[in-house]
Amino acid sequence: MHDIPPGDLLVLDELPAPPKQEWEPFSTMELREALDAWSGLSAPGPDHITWRYLKRVIDANGVEDLLVSLANSLP
């Protein structure tokens, strides 16, 4: 391991750029099918957001379409 002084961000200049990955557009139906496949009883991940909560947010008026539009607009 390198002896890097704390706060020395120049080491980041040496990191290669990650390869670009294509993002396949998806539909609201695909989002809904993916969410329906998961139980509302599963444990939350590191972000502490449960599937049950995510499903409730997406069920709010217009959020589902907005989320899909936002995801599909990513480069």
Secondary structure as GFF3:
##gff-version 3
##sequence-region A 1 75
A	DSSP	three_ten_helix	9	14	.	.	.	ID=ss1
A	DSSP	alpha_helix	28	36	.	.	.	ID=ss2
A	DSSP	alpha_helix	51	59	.	.	.	ID=ss3
A	DSSP	alpha_helix	63	72	.	.	.	ID=ss4
###
